[in-house]
Amino acid sequence: MMYLLITLAVFLLDSNIKNFIEQSIRIGEKRDILKGKITIRREYNSGFCLNIMDDSIDLVKKLSAIVFGIVTLTYILILPKKRNRLRKLGLSLCIGGAASNLRDRFKKGKVVDYFSFNIKSIEHIVFNLADIFIFIGSFIIFMSSLFHHNSITKKADSLQKLGEDK
């Protein structure tokens, strides 16, 4: 239940911020926050990350929906299991963020992005919180896979040693 609440919280947080940004920030307007480290601005992205395939809106929608469906199915299958807490957390963050972006794609035909980091190499990239949650969730899933893989390898090594000792 906790993981479903995390998913819902991520979705609602990002969706509400997007609504606020669309109502209070004009396109082209910029507001610096956190001592100029972050710039708030409203932009739209009809493609994937970095506007990849922004001229293929329908294909982007379809591919996004397919990937979302696959990840959600994985989440549904893992959720009832007692273990895999990190993987569940990562999937919760990914699905909450992806659901918010997917809703934008189908409702508006584009995703609302609203902040950028004032770091020279990436200041031109505009994000939304959904993107950050997807990134963090993916990182958590990756890390949990490494830990899970290592524990499986250690168990296999232990079993192999037992077999050799006999």
Order of alpha helices (4+ residues) and beta strands (2+ residues): alpha-beta-beta-alpha-alpha-beta-alpha
